[in-house]
Amino acid sequence: MIKAYAKSDIGRVREINQDYYYISDSLDEVQLYMLADGMGGYNGGEIASKLAIQSAKSYIENNFKEIEKDKESIIQLVASSMEYANMVVYEKAKSDAQLEGMGTTLEICVIYNNKVYIGHIGDSRIYRIRKEFIRKLTQDHSYVQKLVKDGTITQEQAVHHPQKNMLMKALGCNAFVEPDVMVKGFLKEDILVMTSDGLTNMVPQEEIFKQAKKDIEQAPKELVKQANENGGYDNITVVVIKNI
């Protein structure tokens, strides 16, 4: 049995919430959880995040019945859903001058048979908590993460780097996209936390761990509250999922 709770908040600075999320009903055949953090002037980011989630969701739901339910097929389904969502957002941006350059991060979790199939692009994040450990499952597609990987700066320096928000990859900005797709175990009592960077830039990982372990229902509200208390410079979205 899977339980999931979520909260999205505009934060204290932005005029519009460009984050968007979707969580499955626990009775749905496909257990699907998604989060997107849009970007782009006017209201482009808001349109991009919603469009990406709606497109990927309909793609997965329409095709899930048709596929073999083996690991490779589900991985391919998640990858294809992101490619489809990318095409939809890219075409929309091209069709309206005011939406030019819009894009979005996109996190997808398909939970099936004690495994989570993850699709990831951008700098939103997915963590898994197992027993007393929290682990970040995704790698930020950001300029700063590249500097860390190359050894140019340390993880500590990355936290306050001025170009922290610069993305190397996003959905909808180019005709083609290469998302990261992976599969991880999702066992009984494991917890997944999906977040936009409005949370992770404001609240440390230890606190995410602490709140999610304490109470999955209250955790999204509590973490949003803390992000706002720490500045709330961006939209904040948190999805917490537990394998009960």
C-alpha atoms as an extended CHARMM CRD file, in Angstrom:
* protein
*
       244  EXT
         1         1  MET       CA              0.0000000000        0.0000000000        0.0000000000  PROA      1               0.0000000000
         2         2  ILE       CA              1.3210000000        3.4170000000       -0.9720000000  PROA      2               0.0000000000
         3         3  LYS       CA              0.4240000000        6.6440000000        0.8410000000  PROA      3               0.0000000000
         4         4  ALA       CA              1.3100000000       10.0620000000       -0.5300000000  PROA      4               0.0000000000
         5         5  TYR       CA              0.9210000000       13.6670000000        0.6240000000  PROA      5               0.0000000000
         6         6  ALA       CA              1.9130000000       16.8980000000       -1.0900000000  PROA      6               0.0000000000
         7         7  LYS       CA              1.9400000000       20.6480000000       -0.7700000000  PROA      7               0.0000000000
         8         8  SER       CA              2.8210000000       23.4440000000       -3.1880000000  PROA      8               0.0000000000
         9         9  ASP       CA              3.2680000000       27.0570000000       -2.1370000000  PROA      9               0.0000000000
        10        10  ILE       CA              4.0230000000       30.3010000000       -3.9760000000  PROA      10              0.0000000000
        11        11  GLY       CA              6.6870000000       31.2700000000       -1.4070000000  PROA      11              0.0000000000
        12        12  ARG       CA              7.2330000000       34.8210000000       -0.1450000000  PROA      12              0.0000000000
        13        13  VAL       CA              8.7620000000       36.5510000000       -3.1720000000  PROA      13              0.0000000000
        14        14  ARG       CA              7.3160000000       35.2570000000       -6.4490000000  PROA      14              0.0000000000
        15        15  GLU       CA              4.0820000000       36.5900000000       -7.9250000000  PROA      15              0.0000000000
        16        16  ILE       CA              3.0070000000       33.3210000000       -9.4820000000  PROA      16              0.0000000000
        17        17  ASN       CA              3.4530000000       29.6380000000       -8.6010000000  PROA      17              0.0000000000
        18        18  GLN       CA              5.2120000000       27.9570000000      -11.5430000000  PROA      18              0.0000000000
        19        19  ASP       CA              5.5050000000       24.5940000000       -9.7530000000  PROA      19              0.0000000000
        20        20  TYR       CA              3.0010000000       21.8330000000      -10.4540000000  PROA      20              0.0000000000
        21        21  TYR       CA              2.5750000000       18.2890000000       -9.1590000000  PROA      21              0.0000000000
        22        22  TYR       CA              0.4140000000       15.1990000000       -9.5180000000  PROA      22              0.0000000000
        23        23  ILE       CA             -0.1580000000       12.2970000000       -7.1210000000  PROA      23              0.0000000000
        24        24  SER       CA             -2.0290000000        9.0860000000       -7.8900000000  PROA      24              0.0000000000
        25        25  ASP       CA             -5.0490000000        7.9140000000       -6.0240000000  PROA      25              0.0000000000
        26        26  SER       CA             -3.9320000000        4.8540000000       -4.0180000000  PROA      26              0.0000000000
        27        27  LEU       CA             -6.3610000000        2.6710000000       -6.0290000000  PROA      27              0.0000000000
        28        28  ASP       CA             -5.0250000000        3.6210000000       -9.4710000000  PROA      28              0.0000000000
        29        29  GLU       CA             -3.4940000000        0.7860000000      -11.4680000000  PROA      29              0.0000000000
        30        30  VAL       CA             -0.4210000000        2.8920000000      -12.2150000000  PROA      30              0.0000000000
        31        31  GLN       CA              1.0280000000        4.4980000000       -9.1020000000  PROA      31              0.0000000000
        32        32  LEU       CA              2.3100000000        7.7320000000      -10.5950000000  PROA      32              0.0000000000
        33        33  TYR       CA              3.8450000000       10.7630000000       -8.8700000000  PROA      33              0.0000000000
        34        34  MET       CA              5.1580000000       13.8290000000      -10.6710000000  PROA      34              0.0000000000
        35        35  LEU       CA              6.6480000000       17.2140000000       -9.9260000000  PROA      35              0.0000000000
        36        36  ALA       CA              7.6680000000       20.0620000000      -12.2480000000  PROA      36              0.0000000000
        37        37  ASP       CA              9.2170000000       23.4820000000      -11.6650000000  PROA      37              0.0000000000
        38        38  GLY       CA              8.5630000000       25.7280000000      -14.6460000000  PROA      38              0.0000000000
        39        39  MET       CA             10.5460000000       28.6840000000      -15.8890000000  PROA      39              0.0000000000
        40        40  GLY       CA              9.9680000000       31.4100000000      -18.4220000000  PROA      40              0.0000000000
        41        41  GLY       CA              8.7110000000       34.9860000000      -18.3800000000  PROA      41              0.0000000000
        42        42  TYR       CA              5.0910000000       36.1580000000      -18.6090000000  PROA      42              0.0000000000
        43        43  ASN       CA              3.3200000000       32.9850000000      -17.3740000000  PROA      43              0.0000000000
        44        44  GLY       CA              5.4140000000       30.5870000000      -19.4550000000  PROA      44              0.0000000000
        45        45  GLY       CA              6.7670000000       28.6070000000      -16.5030000000  PROA      45              0.0000000000
        46        46  GLU       CA              3.3140000000       27.9610000000      -15.1290000000  PROA      46              0.0000000000
        47        47  ILE       CA              2.1390000000       26.7060000000      -18.5360000000  PROA      47              0.0000000000
        48        48  ALA       CA              5.2690000000       24.5760000000      -19.1140000000  PROA      48              0.0000000000
        49        49  SER       CA              5.1110000000       22.7210000000      -15.7700000000  PROA      49              0.0000000000
        50        50  LYS       CA              1.3970000000       21.9380000000      -16.0530000000  PROA      50              0.0000000000
        51        51  LEU       CA              1.6280000000       20.9140000000      -19.7000000000  PROA      51              0.0000000000
        52        52  ALA       CA              4.6380000000       18.6600000000      -19.0680000000  PROA      52              0.0000000000
        53        53  ILE       CA              2.8810000000       16.7980000000      -16.2580000000  PROA      53              0.0000000000
        54        54  GLN       CA             -0.4230000000       16.4460000000      -18.0970000000  PROA      54              0.0000000000
        55        55  SER       CA              1.3300000000       15.1680000000      -21.2480000000  PROA      55              0.0000000000
        56        56  ALA       CA              3.5920000000       12.6690000000      -19.4670000000  PROA      56              0.0000000000
        57        57  LYS       CA              0.7040000000       11.4840000000      -17.2780000000  PROA      57              0.0000000000
        58        58  SER       CA             -1.6130000000       10.7910000000      -20.2220000000  PROA      58              0.0000000000
        59        59  TYR       CA              1.2300000000        9.0760000000      -22.1230000000  PROA      59              0.0000000000
        60        60  ILE       CA              2.0030000000        6.7140000000      -19.2280000000  PROA      60              0.0000000000
        61        61  GLU       CA             -1.6430000000        5.9660000000      -18.4390000000  PROA      61              0.0000000000
        62        62  ASN       CA             -2.5350000000        5.3410000000      -22.0850000000  PROA      62              0.0000000000
        63        63  ASN       CA              0.3990000000        3.0000000000      -22.7050000000  PROA      63              0.0000000000
        64        64  PHE       CA              0.8500000000        1.1610000000      -19.3990000000  PROA      64              0.0000000000
        65        65  LYS       CA             -1.7140000000       -1.5260000000      -20.1850000000  PROA      65              0.0000000000
        66        66  GLU       CA             -0.0610000000       -2.3110000000      -23.5220000000  PROA      66              0.0000000000
        67        67  ILE       CA              3.4780000000       -2.9370000000      -22.3130000000  PROA      67              0.0000000000
        68        68  GLU       CA              5.1040000000       -6.0010000000      -20.8070000000  PROA      68              0.0000000000
        69        69  LYS       CA              5.4410000000       -5.1340000000      -17.1360000000  PROA      69              0.0000000000
        70        70  ASP       CA              9.1600000000       -5.9750000000      -17.0580000000  PROA      70              0.0000000000
        71        71  LYS       CA             11.9070000000       -3.5970000000      -15.9670000000  PROA      71              0.0000000000
        72        72  GLU       CA             13.0840000000       -2.6120000000      -19.4650000000  PROA      72              0.0000000000
        73        73  SER       CA              9.5670000000       -1.8550000000      -20.7310000000  PROA      73              0.0000000000
        74        74  ILE       CA              8.7100000000        0.3910000000      -17.7850000000  PROA      74              0.0000000000
        75        75  ILE       CA             12.0370000000        2.2380000000      -18.0490000000  PROA      75              0.0000000000
        76        76  GLN       CA             11.3420000000        2.7870000000      -21.7500000000  PROA      76              0.0000000000
        77        77  LEU       CA              7.7990000000        3.9670000000      -20.9890000000  PROA      77              0.0000000000
        78        78  VAL       CA              9.0770000000        6.6090000000      -18.5560000000  PROA      78              0.0000000000
        79        79  ALA       CA             11.7380000000        7.7970000000      -21.0290000000  PROA      79              0.0000000000
        80        80  SER       CA              9.2100000000        7.9890000000      -23.8810000000  PROA      80              0.0000000000
        81        81  SER       CA              6.7030000000        9.8880000000      -21.7160000000  PROA      81              0.0000000000
        82        82  MET       CA              9.3510000000       12.5510000000      -21.0430000000  PROA      82              0.0000000000
        83        83  GLU       CA             10.2800000000       12.7660000000      -24.7100000000  PROA      83              0.0000000000
        84        84  TYR       CA              6.5930000000       13.1840000000      -25.5500000000  PROA      84              0.0000000000
        85        85  ALA       CA              6.1270000000       15.8700000000      -22.8440000000  PROA      85              0.0000000000
        86        86  ASN       CA              9.2220000000       17.6530000000      -24.1630000000  PROA      86              0.0000000000
        87        87  MET       CA              7.7660000000       17.7450000000      -27.6660000000  PROA      87              0.0000000000
        88        88  VAL       CA              4.4200000000       19.1070000000      -26.4200000000  PROA      88              0.0000000000
        89        89  VAL       CA              6.0360000000       21.9090000000      -24.3570000000  PROA      89              0.0000000000
        90        90  TYR       CA              8.5420000000       22.7550000000      -27.1190000000  PROA      90              0.0000000000
        91        91  GLU       CA              5.7920000000       22.9930000000      -29.7580000000  PROA      91              0.0000000000
        92        92  LYS       CA              3.6510000000       25.1530000000      -27.4660000000  PROA      92              0.0000000000
        93        93  ALA       CA              6.5760000000       27.5310000000      -26.8520000000  PROA      93              0.0000000000
        94        94  LYS       CA              7.1770000000       27.8230000000      -30.5920000000  PROA      94              0.0000000000
        95        95  SER       CA              3.5110000000       28.5930000000      -31.2700000000  PROA      95              0.0000000000
        96        96  ASP       CA              3.3270000000       31.7050000000      -29.0680000000  PROA      96              0.0000000000
        97        97  ALA       CA              5.9450000000       34.4830000000      -29.0250000000  PROA      97              0.0000000000
        98        98  GLN       CA              5.1450000000       35.3250000000      -25.4020000000  PROA      98              0.0000000000
        99        99  LEU       CA              6.0480000000       31.7790000000      -24.3510000000  PROA      99              0.0000000000
       100       100  GLU       CA              9.3800000000       31.6610000000      -26.1790000000  PROA      100             0.0000000000
       101       101  GLY       CA             12.1240000000       30.0500000000      -24.1010000000  PROA      101             0.0000000000
       102       102  MET       CA              9.8020000000       28.5280000000      -21.5110000000  PROA      102             0.0000000000
       103       103  GLY       CA             10.7960000000       25.1930000000      -20.0090000000  PROA      103             0.0000000000
       104       104  THR       CA             10.4560000000       23.0850000000      -16.8980000000  PROA      104             0.0000000000
       105       105  THR       CA             12.1390000000       20.5140000000      -14.7120000000  PROA      105             0.0000000000
       106       106  LEU       CA             10.2930000000       17.2000000000      -14.5280000000  PROA      106             0.0000000000
       107       107  GLU       CA             10.4450000000       14.3940000000      -11.9690000000  PROA      107             0.0000000000
       108       108  ILE       CA              8.4630000000       11.1970000000      -12.5430000000  PROA      108             0.0000000000
       109       109  CYS       CA              8.0950000000        8.2520000000      -10.1720000000  PROA      109             0.0000000000
       110       110  VAL       CA              6.2120000000        5.1750000000      -11.3640000000  PROA      110             0.0000000000
       111       111  ILE       CA              5.8860000000        2.7020000000       -8.4950000000  PROA      111             0.0000000000
       112       112  TYR       CA              5.3330000000       -0.9220000000       -9.4510000000  PROA      112             0.0000000000
       113       113  ASN       CA              6.1770000000       -4.1900000000       -7.6700000000  PROA      113             0.0000000000
       114       114  ASN       CA              8.3210000000       -2.6800000000       -4.8910000000  PROA      114             0.0000000000
       115       115  LYS       CA             10.3730000000       -0.6960000000       -7.3900000000  PROA      115             0.0000000000
       116       116  VAL       CA             10.3730000000        2.9550000000       -8.3430000000  PROA      116             0.0000000000
       117       117  TYR       CA             11.0170000000        3.9090000000      -11.9710000000  PROA      117             0.0000000000
       118       118  ILE       CA             12.3900000000        7.4300000000      -12.0410000000  PROA      118             0.0000000000
       119       119  GLY       CA             12.5570000000        9.9720000000      -14.8440000000  PROA      119             0.0000000000
       120       120  HSD       CA             14.4950000000       13.1570000000      -14.1030000000  PROA      120             0.0000000000
       121       121  ILE       CA             15.4800000000       16.3400000000      -15.8780000000  PROA      121             0.0000000000
       122       122  GLY       CA             16.5250000000       19.6540000000      -14.3200000000  PROA      122             0.0000000000
       123       123  ASP       CA             17.3220000000       20.5040000000      -10.6950000000  PROA      123             0.0000000000
       124       124  SER       CA             14.2460000000       19.3190000000       -8.8330000000  PROA      124             0.0000000000
       125       125  ARG       CA             15.1920000000       16.3010000000       -6.6970000000  PROA      125             0.0000000000
       126       126  ILE       CA             14.1090000000       12.8800000000       -5.5280000000  PROA      126             0.0000000000
       127       127  TYR       CA             15.3670000000       11.4640000000       -2.2370000000  PROA      127             0.0000000000
       128       128  ARG       CA             14.8440000000        8.0100000000       -0.7800000000  PROA      128             0.0000000000
       129       129  ILE       CA             14.7610000000        7.4100000000        2.9410000000  PROA      129             0.0000000000
       130       130  ARG       CA             15.4720000000        3.8750000000        4.0800000000  PROA      130             0.0000000000
       131       131  LYS       CA             15.7580000000        3.1470000000        7.8010000000  PROA      131             0.0000000000
       132       132  GLU       CA             18.1220000000        5.8410000000        9.1300000000  PROA      132             0.0000000000
       133       133  PHE       CA             19.5600000000        7.0330000000        5.8300000000  PROA      133             0.0000000000
       134       134  ILE       CA             18.4940000000        9.6030000000        3.2730000000  PROA      134             0.0000000000
       135       135  ARG       CA             19.9650000000        9.4030000000       -0.2080000000  PROA      135             0.0000000000
       136       136  LYS       CA             19.5870000000       11.7720000000       -3.1440000000  PROA      136             0.0000000000
       137       137  LEU       CA             18.7080000000        9.5540000000       -6.1320000000  PROA      137             0.0000000000
       138       138  THR       CA             18.9100000000       12.2700000000       -8.8060000000  PROA      138             0.0000000000
       139       139  GLN       CA             21.8130000000       14.4000000000      -10.0340000000  PROA      139             0.0000000000
       140       140  ASP       CA             21.0020000000       18.0830000000      -10.5910000000  PROA      140             0.0000000000
       141       141  HSD       CA             21.3420000000       19.0640000000      -14.2520000000  PROA      141             0.0000000000
       142       142  SER       CA             22.8360000000       22.3850000000      -13.2350000000  PROA      142             0.0000000000
       143       143  TYR       CA             25.9860000000       24.3040000000      -14.0710000000  PROA      143             0.0000000000
       144       144  VAL       CA             27.0050000000       24.2580000000      -10.4110000000  PROA      144             0.0000000000
       145       145  GLN       CA             26.6070000000       20.4670000000      -10.1540000000  PROA      145             0.0000000000
       146       146  LYS       CA             28.8830000000       20.1730000000      -13.2000000000  PROA      146             0.0000000000
       147       147  LEU       CA             31.5110000000       22.3140000000      -11.4340000000  PROA      147             0.0000000000
       148       148  VAL       CA             31.2750000000       20.0230000000       -8.3860000000  PROA      148             0.0000000000
       149       149  LYS       CA             31.5990000000       16.9260000000      -10.5580000000  PROA      149             0.0000000000
       150       150  ASP       CA             34.6280000000       18.3950000000      -12.3460000000  PROA      150             0.0000000000
       151       151  GLY       CA             36.2140000000       19.1720000000       -8.9690000000  PROA      151             0.0000000000
       152       152  THR       CA             36.2560000000       22.9330000000       -9.6960000000  PROA      152             0.0000000000
       153       153  ILE       CA             34.2620000000       23.7590000000       -6.5600000000  PROA      153             0.0000000000
       154       154  THR       CA             33.2640000000       21.8240000000       -3.4330000000  PROA      154             0.0000000000
       155       155  GLN       CA             29.7520000000       20.6890000000       -2.4830000000  PROA      155             0.0000000000
       156       156  GLU       CA             29.8350000000       23.3440000000        0.2900000000  PROA      156             0.0000000000
       157       157  GLN       CA             30.7200000000       26.1250000000       -2.1750000000  PROA      157             0.0000000000
       158       158  ALA       CA             27.9040000000       24.9560000000       -4.4640000000  PROA      158             0.0000000000
       159       159  VAL       CA             25.3010000000       25.8190000000       -1.8070000000  PROA      159             0.0000000000
       160       160  HSD       CA             25.9360000000       29.5780000000       -2.1230000000  PROA      160             0.0000000000
       161       161  HSD       CA             27.1730000000       29.7760000000       -5.7080000000  PROA      161             0.0000000000
       162       162  PRO       CA             25.7570000000       32.8130000000       -7.6020000000  PROA      162             0.0000000000
       163       163  GLN       CA             24.9470000000       30.7370000000      -10.7000000000  PROA      163             0.0000000000
       164       164  LYS       CA             23.0980000000       28.1330000000       -8.6920000000  PROA      164             0.0000000000
       165       165  ASN       CA             19.9050000000       28.3770000000      -10.7530000000  PROA      165             0.0000000000
       166       166  MET       CA             21.5410000000       27.9440000000      -14.1470000000  PROA      166             0.0000000000
       167       167  LEU       CA             20.3190000000       24.6950000000      -15.7190000000  PROA      167             0.0000000000
       168       168  MET       CA             22.2810000000       22.5870000000      -18.1890000000  PROA      168             0.0000000000
       169       169  LYS       CA             19.1670000000       20.6190000000      -19.1130000000  PROA      169             0.0000000000
       170       170  ALA       CA             15.4490000000       21.3190000000      -18.9390000000  PROA      170             0.0000000000
       171       171  LEU       CA             12.3310000000       20.0200000000      -20.6210000000  PROA      171             0.0000000000
       172       172  GLY       CA             10.7500000000       21.9240000000      -23.5190000000  PROA      172             0.0000000000
       173       173  CYS       CA             13.7250000000       24.1300000000      -24.4240000000  PROA      173             0.0000000000
       174       174  ASN       CA             15.0410000000       21.9910000000      -27.3010000000  PROA      174             0.0000000000
       175       175  ALA       CA             13.4650000000       19.6580000000      -29.8490000000  PROA      175             0.0000000000
       176       176  PHE       CA             15.2400000000       16.6890000000      -28.2610000000  PROA      176             0.0000000000
       177       177  VAL       CA             15.7950000000       15.8350000000      -24.6380000000  PROA      177             0.0000000000
       178       178  GLU       CA             17.8970000000       13.2760000000      -22.7850000000  PROA      178             0.0000000000
       179       179  PRO       CA             16.3660000000       12.6250000000      -19.3800000000  PROA      179             0.0000000000
       180       180  ASP       CA             17.9960000000       10.4360000000      -16.7260000000  PROA      180             0.0000000000
       181       181  VAL       CA             15.9400000000        7.2860000000      -16.2430000000  PROA      181             0.0000000000
       182       182  MET       CA             16.6500000000        4.7210000000      -13.5190000000  PROA      182             0.0000000000
       183       183  VAL       CA             15.0650000000        2.0560000000      -11.3660000000  PROA      183             0.0000000000
       184       184  LYS       CA             15.5350000000        1.7140000000       -7.5890000000  PROA      184             0.0000000000
       185       185  GLY       CA             14.1260000000       -0.5420000000       -4.9280000000  PROA      185             0.0000000000
       186       186  PHE       CA             11.1390000000        0.8200000000       -2.9900000000  PROA      186             0.0000000000
       187       187  LEU       CA             10.5850000000       -1.5630000000       -0.1050000000  PROA      187             0.0000000000
       188       188  LYS       CA              8.1690000000       -1.5950000000        2.8020000000  PROA      188             0.0000000000
       189       189  GLU       CA              8.6990000000        1.4460000000        5.0740000000  PROA      189             0.0000000000
       190       190  ASP       CA             10.8160000000        3.2450000000        2.4220000000  PROA      190             0.0000000000
       191       191  ILE       CA              9.9310000000        6.9010000000        1.8520000000  PROA      191             0.0000000000
       192       192  LEU       CA             10.4140000000        8.9670000000       -1.3100000000  PROA      192             0.0000000000
       193       193  VAL       CA             10.5950000000       12.7560000000       -1.1770000000  PROA      193             0.0000000000
       194       194  MET       CA             10.2070000000       14.7580000000       -4.3920000000  PROA      194             0.0000000000
       195       195  THR       CA             11.0010000000       18.4700000000       -4.1500000000  PROA      195             0.0000000000
       196       196  SER       CA             11.4790000000       21.5950000000       -6.2250000000  PROA      196             0.0000000000
       197       197  ASP       CA             14.6110000000       23.6740000000       -5.5580000000  PROA      197             0.0000000000
       198       198  GLY       CA             12.4780000000       26.1810000000       -3.6500000000  PROA      198             0.0000000000
       199       199  LEU       CA             12.6960000000       23.6820000000       -0.8000000000  PROA      199             0.0000000000
       200       200  THR       CA             16.2320000000       22.3160000000       -1.2000000000  PROA      200             0.0000000000
       201       201  ASN       CA             17.7660000000       25.8230000000       -1.4830000000  PROA      201             0.0000000000
       202       202  MET       CA             16.1360000000       26.7830000000        1.8240000000  PROA      202             0.0000000000
       203       203  VAL       CA             16.0090000000       23.6420000000        3.9630000000  PROA      203             0.0000000000
       204       204  PRO       CA             18.9190000000       21.2450000000        4.6390000000  PROA      204             0.0000000000
       205       205  GLN       CA             18.7450000000       17.5570000000        3.7740000000  PROA      205             0.0000000000
       206       206  GLU       CA             18.8470000000       16.4980000000        7.4570000000  PROA      206             0.0000000000
       207       207  GLU       CA             15.6670000000       18.4540000000        8.0810000000  PROA      207             0.0000000000
       208       208  ILE       CA             13.9130000000       16.8410000000        5.0910000000  PROA      208             0.0000000000
       209       209  PHE       CA             14.8930000000       13.4550000000        6.5560000000  PROA      209             0.0000000000
       210       210  LYS       CA             13.7140000000       14.3900000000       10.0490000000  PROA      210             0.0000000000
       211       211  GLN       CA             10.2810000000       15.6740000000        8.9980000000  PROA      211             0.0000000000
       212       212  ALA       CA              9.5400000000       12.8410000000        6.5450000000  PROA      212             0.0000000000
       213       213  LYS       CA             10.4680000000       10.2130000000        9.1580000000  PROA      213             0.0000000000
       214       214  LYS       CA              8.4010000000       11.9090000000       11.8390000000  PROA      214             0.0000000000
       215       215  ASP       CA              5.0650000000       12.2020000000       10.0090000000  PROA      215             0.0000000000
       216       216  ILE       CA              4.5500000000       11.7800000000        6.2560000000  PROA      216             0.0000000000
       217       217  GLU       CA              1.1920000000       13.5430000000        6.3260000000  PROA      217             0.0000000000
       218       218  GLN       CA              2.4900000000       16.6670000000        8.0840000000  PROA      218             0.0000000000
       219       219  ALA       CA              5.9510000000       16.7010000000        6.4430000000  PROA      219             0.0000000000
       220       220  PRO       CA              5.0090000000       18.6330000000        3.2430000000  PROA      220             0.0000000000
       221       221  LYS       CA              3.2770000000       21.3910000000        5.2750000000  PROA      221             0.0000000000
       222       222  GLU       CA              6.0900000000       21.5730000000        7.8250000000  PROA      222             0.0000000000
       223       223  LEU       CA              8.8370000000       21.6960000000        5.1750000000  PROA      223             0.0000000000
       224       224  VAL       CA              7.0200000000       24.4000000000        3.1760000000  PROA      224             0.0000000000
       225       225  LYS       CA              6.6410000000       26.4050000000        6.3950000000  PROA      225             0.0000000000
       226       226  GLN       CA             10.3720000000       26.1030000000        7.1250000000  PROA      226             0.0000000000
       227       227  ALA       CA             11.3460000000       27.0950000000        3.5640000000  PROA      227             0.0000000000
       228       228  ASN       CA              9.1960000000       30.2190000000        3.9260000000  PROA      228             0.0000000000
       229       229  GLU       CA             10.6570000000       31.0150000000        7.3380000000  PROA      229             0.0000000000
       230       230  ASN       CA             14.1480000000       30.7260000000        5.8300000000  PROA      230             0.0000000000
       231       231  GLY       CA             13.3450000000       33.2400000000        3.0880000000  PROA      231             0.0000000000
       232       232  GLY       CA             10.8700000000       31.5880000000        0.7060000000  PROA      232             0.0000000000
       233       233  TYR       CA             12.6380000000       33.0540000000       -2.3340000000  PROA      233             0.0000000000
       234       234  ASP       CA             11.0510000000       30.6110000000       -4.7660000000  PROA      234             0.0000000000
       235       235  ASN       CA              7.9550000000       28.4620000000       -5.2120000000  PROA      235             0.0000000000
       236       236  ILE       CA              8.0980000000       25.4260000000       -2.9200000000  PROA      236             0.0000000000
       237       237  THR       CA              6.6900000000       21.9880000000       -3.6820000000  PROA      237             0.0000000000
       238       238  VAL       CA              7.0850000000       18.7880000000       -1.6720000000  PROA      238             0.0000000000
       239       239  VAL       CA              5.6640000000       15.3120000000       -2.3640000000  PROA      239             0.0000000000
       240       240  VAL       CA              6.1880000000       12.5930000000        0.2800000000  PROA      240             0.0000000000
       241       241  ILE       CA              5.4160000000        8.9570000000       -0.6270000000  PROA      241             0.0000000000
       242       242  LYS       CA              5.6180000000        5.9690000000        1.6980000000  PROA      242             0.0000000000
       243       243  ASN       CA              5.4160000000        2.2390000000        1.0530000000  PROA      243             0.0000000000
       244       244  ILE       CA              3.2840000000        1.2740000000        4.0470000000  PROA      244             0.0000000000
